[in-house]
Amino acid sequence: MQQEHYDLLIRHATIVDGTNTPRFAADIGIRDDRIARIGKLAGARGDVEIDLAGRIAAPGFIDAHTHDDRAMLSDPDMAPKVSQGVTTVIGGNCGVSLAPMPRPIPDPVTPPLNLLDDDGGWFRFKTFKSYLDALREKPAATNCAMLVGHTTLRVATMDDLGKPATPLQITRMRELVEEALEAGAIGVSTGLFYEPAIAAPTEEVIEACQPLKKHGGIYCTHMRNEGDQVMDSLEETFRIGREVGVPVVISHHKVVGANNHGRSEETLAFIKQNMGRQSVCLDCYPYTAGSTILSVDRAQGSARTIVSWSKTLPQYAGQDLADIAKQMGVSEEEAIGRLLPAGAIYFRMDEKDVQRILKFDETMIGSDGLPHDAAPHPRLWGTFPRVLGHYGRLLGLFPLETAVYKMTGLTAQNFGLKDRGVIREGAYADLTLFDADQVDEAASYDHPIAPSRGIETVIVNGVVVWNLGRSTGAHPGRVLTRAKQAA
């Protein structure tokens, strides 16, 4: 009898398969980019063999909300992601995508597009196809599924962002959306919270998103308001999904501002109610602070503000705004004026709300990490192990199987990523191998750049990309498209 042979053989694994069902013990045999066998493979051999000795094998984590559009090209090892077990990223969120940009980008780069590149040189892809082609020609360590950003579309088609788009401009946006979806984009994202899109009425978004239904795309949104008017913004979001006829993703769901603490009970009940009427899902990150562009109004509503980057005064990255103002001998408002353009971390959420949203059955996990910040929010490096360690193992918010499901099977299902997010025969070999007793974040607000603890080996399309605390240099990532039947 011929001995079974595999390219990669994982022995003595405890498998948490991404379906929210109980773990089980088995070996995993991988050939090429797929899981070929799961079971007792004692007599088999592999070109590479890993003995987990009972530790966990889970599907590779899928980061439901990223801003990795440029990072995959400029830093293809994707160490902040693979070091925490992420094998697939969803990019182009919050209305901000690197493409299409059929005309020269404004100088200075319009915020929040400068979260991806503050010099503008990376906004060089005139079409979405040319951007995806670049990702395919020089792959990253991770897979990706990409959204086209509404704010990017506005900057590409409008001269005055302070007004609603004209019918002609909307027609041009819709043409760009059509091109992006035909090229392989999985949907459209909006950042109605940000100045370049605040002026866009709901009708503009509905009209620009019209190609989504034909292509089986999705609508993802950083809602217009996550504070006092959060319920109005949820209703707007649901309306857009209904009128376009597509699934909706509520990005990084939260309630901000001290006077809104506790309102997650209200928002989650409303979300659940609407899930019974239309396709709605949501993601969140496991922290009480958010991070975006530095501005006076956001800082004024924050219990604490940390500057994450400054183009004019880079030496202040990582310092509290209050301390910077004291060093300058000026008010915080004046300090912000000197620091701009800049980014910041804002402490505006309540821990009970974060836990309630995380625990909500339908919540996916997304980092919302900003890879180009000099002193980034620790979520860039720590999100997924923090969910597993701090919230899962230490606080007991949910069992390990549920935590893994929220970052694998659930996410793959919602984004229509076929044969991803699960460990089963025939599925793609995206795997994260870790020690459930040790896994946790190492990144903190004071030391935000640090690989996580307990993540041992990460495999993308059958290739090891992270092992023994370092990137292997392999870049087997692929551009993923949305399965049409999942729409």
N, C-alpha and C positions, 0 to 999 in steps of 0.2 A: 504493500500500500504506500502510495507516494505521500511524503510528509507535506502538510500544508505550509505554505510559505507566504509571508507578508512583507511589504516594504517597512512597515512599522508595527510592532506588536506591543501592546500595553497589557501587562500581566497583573493579576490580583487587584483589579480596580474595584472601588465602591462607586457604582454608577448612579449619578443623579441625572436623569435623562432629559430634563427640560420640559416635561409634561405635567409636573406637579403631582406625580405619583411616587410611592415609596421607593427609596434607593434599593439597589440590589448588587450582589457581587458577581463579577464576570470579567473575562478578558476581552480585549478589543483588537481585532485584526484590521489593518488599513492597507489597501492597495491603491496606488496612485493617489487620487484626491478624494476617495470615498471610503466609508466604513464598510468593509467587506463581510466581517463576521463579528458577532457578539455571543460569547458563551464560554465554555470550558475549552481552552485551546492549549492544554498542557503539552500536547505532542507537536505543536506547531513551532515554527521558527520565523524570526524576522531579521531583516537586514539591520534594523535598529530595534532594540528591545528595552522597554522601561518597566521596571517592577515597582508598582505603586504601594505594595505591601499594605493594601487596605485603604489607602488614602483616596481622595475623591477624583473622579473623572466626570466633568460636566461639559455640556456644549460650550463652545467659545461664546463669550458674552457679546451681546449686540448693544452698542451704545446708541440709544434711541434719539439722542440729541447732541450733535457736535458742531463745531466750527472748524473742522479739519480740512476744509477745501484746499487750502494752500499747503498745509503741513504734509499732506501725502506726497506732494511734489518736492517740497523744500527739505523735508526731513523724513524720508520714506521708511526709516527703521520704526517710526511710530512708537518710540519707547514709552511715552506717557500712557499709551493705550495698551500695548501688548504686555507691559509689565504688570498690569492689573487684570489681565485675562481677556481683554477685548480683542475679538477677531474680526468684527464688522462694525463700521461706523455709518450712521446716517448723517449726511452733511447737507449744507445749504440751508440751514435753519434760520429762523427769525427774519426772513425776508432778505437775507444776505447770502448771496452765492458769488463765486468768482467769475461766473459766466452766466449769460452772454454779455459782452461789452463791445458792441459794434462801433463805438466811437471812443475817442480818447477820454479816459477817466478824469474828472475834475481835479485840479490842483489848488488847494489841498484836497485829499480824498474825503468825500462826504461821509461823516459819521452816520451809521455805525459800520459802513463798509471798511473803515480803517481798522476794524478788529481783525480783518484778514491780511491787510497790507497797508501800512500808513504812507508808503511812497508811491503806490499805484502801479509799479512795474508788473505785478502778477495779474492785474486785470487786463491781460493781453489777448484773451480768447474771445474772438468776435462772435463765435457761435458756441452753443452748448456742446455740439458734437466735437468741435476741436478741443474743448476741455476734456471731455471723456476720452477722446483719442489719446491725449497726453497721459492720462491716468493709466490707460491700457498699455501704452508704449513703454512707460517707466513705472511699473507697479510699485505699490507700497507693501509693507508687511501685512497690512490689514485689507480685508475686502471693504467696499464702500457701496452705498446706495445713495444717490444724490437728488436733492430737490433744487428747483430753480427759484430764486428769491424775488419776490415782488418789489422790494426796495431797489434791488439791482436793476430790475426792469424799468422802474421809474427813472433812475439815474441815466439809464441807457436811452430813454425816449423823451424825456422832459427837460426843459430848461428852467422852469420855475416849479420847484418841488413843494412850494407853499400853497399850491392850488390843486383842485381835483384835476385829473387827467381829462383831456378833451376826447370826444369820440374817435378822432383820428389817432390820438396817442394810445387809447385803449385798443384800437384795432392793431396797432403796431406791437403792443405788449402781447396781445393774443397770438400774433404770428410768431413771436419769440417763444412763447409757451409751447405752441404747436411744434416748433422745431426742436425744442428741448425734450419734449416727451417722445417724439419720434426718434431722437438720438439715444434715449435710454433713461432720461430723468424719471423718477418715480412719482413726482408730484410738484406742487407749488407750496412755498412757505410765505408767510407774511410776518412783518414786524410792525404792526399798526401802533405799537407803543412808542416807536421812534419818530423823530421829527420828519424824516423824509417821507414817511407814510401816514403821519397823523392826518394830513389833509385829504387823504384818500377816503371818500365815502364808501359805505358798504357796497353800493352798486358798482363802483369801479372794480372792486375785488371780484365780485360775482361775474362781471363781464370778462375781466382778464382771465379768469379761471375756467371759462367755458370749455376749452379743449380737454379738460381733465376727464370728464365722463366718458368720452369716446375712447380715450386711451387707458381707462381703468386706473387713473391716478388718484392721489390722495391730497388733502388740504391740511397743512400743518401751520399752526399760528402761535406766535408770541402775541397774545391778545392785547387789545387797545388799552386795557386797564386791568391791573391785578390788585387794586386797592379799593377805594370807596365805591367805584363803579364796576366792580368785578362781575356782578350778576348781569348787568347790561352787556358787558363784553362777552360773557358766556352765551347770552341769547343771540348776539350778533354772530358769534362763531357758529352756532347751530343753524342759524338762518342761512349763512353762506353754504354750509354743507348740504342743507336741504335744497336750496335753489339751484346749486350746481349739480346736485345728485351724486355726491361722492362722500367717502368716509372722511371724518375729521379727526385730527390729532391736536389736543390741547398741550402746547409745549410747556415744560417745566411748571406745572400747575402749583400755584402758591397764593397766599393772601398776604399783602405787604402793608406795613404801617401799624403802629400800636393800636389804633382804634379799630383795626380789622382782625386783630388776633382772636382766634376762635371761630372765625367765619368759615373755616374749611368744612364744618358740619353742614352749613347751608349750601356751600358750593358743591360738595360731593353728593348731597341728596339731589340737587338739581341736575348734576351730570348723570347720575344713575337713572333718574326719571327720563332723561332724553335718550339714554342708551336703549330704552325700550321702544323708541320711535325711529331712531336713525343710527347709523354706524358712527360711534364716538369712542375715542380712546384718549389716554393721557400719559404723560411721563412726568417724573420729578427727579430732583437730585437731593441727596441726604444731608443737607446743610441748612442753617438758618440765615446764611448770608448769600446774596447774589453777587454778580459781577458783570459790569458793562462799562459804557462810556462814563467818564467823570463829568458831572454837571452839578450846578449849585442846588437845584431843586431836589435831586436825588440825595445829595449829601445832607441837606437840611432835614430830610425825613428819615435819616439813618442814625441808629444808636452809636454806631462806630463806622468810620470810613477809612479803608486802607488804600493807598494809591498803588495800583498794580503796574502801571507804566506811565511814562511821560516823555513825549518826544522832545520837548524843549528843555526839561530838567530831569534827565534820566536818573540822576543820582538819588532821587527821592523814592524810587520804586521800592515797595515793601514797607514803607513807613506810614504811620497813622497821619491822616490829614491834620488833626489837631496839633500834633507835634511839629509837622512841617510849617504850619502857620506860626507857631511860637518861634521856631528857628528863623523864619523870615521877618518876624515882628509885625505881621499884618493879620487882618481878619481871614477867616477860612474862605470867605468869598473871594477876597483878593488873591489868596494863595491859589485857588482853583484857576483864576484867570491867568496866573503866571505859568501854571502847569500844563494848561491845554495846548494841543490835544493830548488827552490822557485817558487812562482807564482807572476803575476803582472797584473795590469790594465793599458792599453795603450790607450792614447788619440790620435787617428790617422785618424778619420773620420770627414766629414763635415756635419753640420746639414741639409743643403739643400739636400744632398744625402740621408740621413736617412729619411727625410720626403718624398722624391720622391719614395723611395723603399717601405716605409710603405703604401703609397697611391696607389701604383700599384695594379690594381684590383685583381691579382692572388696571392698576398703575404699573407702567413700565419704568425702567430705570434709564435715565440719561444723564450724562455728566455736565453738559453745557460748558465744558472746559474751553478755555481760550489759550491755544497753544503758543501764541506769539507774545503774550504778556511777559514782561521781565520778571515780575514777582506774581505769578498766577495764583488764582484761587486754588486751594488744595484739591478741589474736585477734579482738576485736570488729571492728577495722578492717583487720587484716592477713592473715587466714587464707589466702584464696585466692591472692593474689599471692605469698605466702610459699611456697606449694606450687609455683607456676609458676616463681618466680625462685630462691629459695634452694635448694629441694630438687630442682627439675627442672633448670633451666639451670646452676646453679653446682655442685651436688653430683652431678648426673647420675643421680639415683635412678630416674628413668623418663623416657621421651621426652615431648615436649609433647602428643602425641596421647593418651597414656595419662593424663597429668595432667588434661587436659580431660575425658576420659571419666569419671574418678573424681568429677568435680564436675558432670557434666551427664547424659549418657545412662544411665550406671549408676544414678544416683540417681533419675531419672525412671522407669526400669524398676522399681526396687525399691519405690517409693512409688506406683506405678500412675498416674503423671501423663501422660495421653494427649497426644500431639503436643507434648510439651515435651522439652527436653534434647537436641534434635538439630536440625541444619540440613538440611532437605529440603523439597521443594515440598509445600505443604499444612500444614506444621507451623506452630505459632504463632511469630510474629516476636519472640522473646526472644533478643537477641543481645548479646554483649560484643565490642567491637573494641579490640584492644590491640597493643602493640609487644612482640613476644616477646623482643627483645634488651634491653629496658629494664624489663619488668614485675617488680615486687618490692614487698615491704611497706615502708612508711615508719614505721609505728607500732612503738614499742619499749616495754619496761617502764618506762623513764624518761620517755618521751614517747608515751603510748599512744593519743592522739587525733590521727591524721594520715591523710589520704587516701593511697592507694597510688600508686606510680609506674607509669607505662606503661599504665594503663587510660584509654583515650581517649574512647570513647562507649559508652553502655549503653542498650539499647532494650528496652522491655517492651510486649508486645502491639502492636508497630508504632510505639510512641511513644518518643521520646528522653527519658530521665529523668536522664541524667548526660552532660555534655559540657564539654570544656575545663576540667576540674577543679572543676566545680560542679554542683549539682542544678539542673534546669531548672524545678522546681516542678510538673511534670506528675505526676499520680497515676492511672495507668491500670491499677493492680494489680487482680487478681481473686481471689476465693476459689475454690480448686481442690478438686475432689473426686477420690476414688480410682476408677479404672476397675475395675469389678467383675470383668472378665475377667482382670485382672492378679493377682487374689488367688491 
